[in-house]
Every structure is written in structure tokens, then in C-alpha cells.
Amino acid sequence: KQKLATSWLGRSFYFFEEIPSTNSYCKTIKMEEGLHGAAFLTDYQTGGRGQHKRKWETSKKQNLTFSLVFCPQRKDGFILLTLACALAVLEAINDLEGLQAKLKWPNDVLVDSKKLCGILTETQFTGNQLEKIIIGIGLNVNQSKFPASLDDYATSIALEKGSPLDRETLLANIFLKLEKRFHQWENYNPRLPRSINKHMIGFGKWTRLSVNGEMLDGKHKFLGIDGTGKLLTLDKDLELNTYTYEQVRVFL
Ligand code: BTX
């Protein structure tokens, strides 16, 4: 088994056999010394949440379901941080032989167009002071069957690889990649958005977008994200456009 080689991330570690949602649990804890980078992992989540009140469903003892809490120096760029975490998960997956994962704007990791991992980032403020960022990660590792509603849409590492794998070793590698990408994010390192764009589905392609719920008729070339995590496009008139995460849906 691979040992945890991080210097701080995941060093505080909390395990729950069963819990409604690790993200919801993290909302209730008070940030203290030593909790920056703490991990909260469960083997069974009964009320897992996705974005916009969607559900995250995961089977017992087969996947990786956890949240990390951060108290960063940096108080902006949370979309970029979410993508940095998705990138770290992708890198750990692509270290496994025979797998080629891709990022899908804004927060998914896919293999063969099927969802392998979802990320839910939540921020908590006291007044206008950022108290913590909670990053919830659900990664399908050894699950071999999905509910009918997700069948065409979800996959797991084991299904893609054809064999199950050790979750602890994978988690240790994810934490290591996460620590490196977190430092890059916190230090505004330009390599981070470049690495994200390199793995982003549809990068450099003409694609359809909707902005503020309205479909744009002209095609836009999808240029990934800029250094702040905003989405960049080039339109037919060669205008460069930047959009925020909330404004845009990308249809690939
Ligand atoms: P999302 O809103 O992008 O994705 C949710 C959608 O994904 C669901 O509506 C469903 O269609 C599909 N889905 C549900 N479960 C799975 C699954 N196991 N595999 C693939 N697709 C699925 C993504 O939100 C963010 C998910 C974060 C989950 C983590 S788990 C730890 C933490 N705690 C918590 O409550 N949420 C986060």
C-alpha cells in the first residue's frame, strides 16, 4: 500500500461509517488550528448532494466519498480551486494503467463521456470573512452497478479498468496531487490553468453555449479558462469573451 506522502493535506483525517453528507457535516464544524486541509471520509453517504439540489448517489464501501476543508490565504478564485481539485483527481486516475480521464466544465471528471467523479465546492462566511471552503468529492471507484437512471451516464474506475483497486492507495495519491495543485492555486501559478485546459473536453473547439440561460446562435470557440477561472471564448467576429461560471453552460 502507498503511504500518505503529503506534508499537510489529509493529515487530519476523520472517518464515518455512515453519514448523511460529508459536506453538510463540514458545515457544522468550527475551524480550529490544524483543520486546514483536514479530510472527512465516509463509507456510506445517505444524503449526498450535488449542485443545484441534485443528489449524489453512492454505494456502500466501494467508492471514495469525502470532503476537505480549507482556510486559504486566497479569498477568490474558487472555481479555479474546484477545477484544480478535479485536475488532481484526474491525474491520480491517469496514473492507473489504461485510463484516460478528461475534465468537463465546470466540475466533472469523465472517462469515455461517462461521469466518474463529481465535485461540490461550498464556501462559508462569517459576515464578510471567509471561514472555510468545503470541497466535496465523490469518486466512483469499485462500484460495479449503477441505478437504472444513471446507467448510461455514470461509470467507475473498476468498470473502466476491468478490475477493482485499493481505495486507500488511490486516496493517498489523490491527496498528494491535491496538495501540489492547491499550492499552485494559492500562489496564482499560471501553470495551473494551463494544465486544466490541457485536459478540458472541447478545448479549442467550436461549441454551442448558453449565456444567462439564452442560447447563443453564433458558434464560439471554447478556449478553456483564464488565470482567474473565468471561461474564455472566441466568437465568429474574433472577439474574445470572458464569462463567469454562473453565466455559462457549455454544450459539447
Ligand atoms: P452534479 O450536480 O454535477 O451531479 C449530480 C448529478 O450526477 C445527479 O443529478 C445525477 O444525475 C448524477 N449522479 C448522481 N450520483 C452519481 C454517481 N455516483 N456517479 C455519476 N453520476 C452521478 C456533482 O454534482 C457533485 C457531487 C459531489 C458529491 C460529493 S460526495 C462528498 C460530498 N458530500 C456531499 O454531499 N456531496 C459531496
Boltz pocket constraint, residues with backbone or C-beta under 6 A from the ligand:
constraints:
  - pocket:
      binder: B
      contacts: [[A, 20], [A, 21], [A, 22], [A, 23], [A, 24], [A, 47], [A, 48], [A, 49], [A, 50], [A, 51], [A, 52], [A, 54], [A, 55], [A, 56], [A, 57], [A, 58], [A, 64], [A, 65], [A, 66], [A, 67], [A, 107], [A, 115], [A, 116], [A, 117], [A, 118], [A, 119], [A, 120], [A, 135], [A, 136], [A, 137], [A, 138], [A, 140], [A, 150], [A, 153], [A, 154], [A, 155]]
      max_distance: 6.0
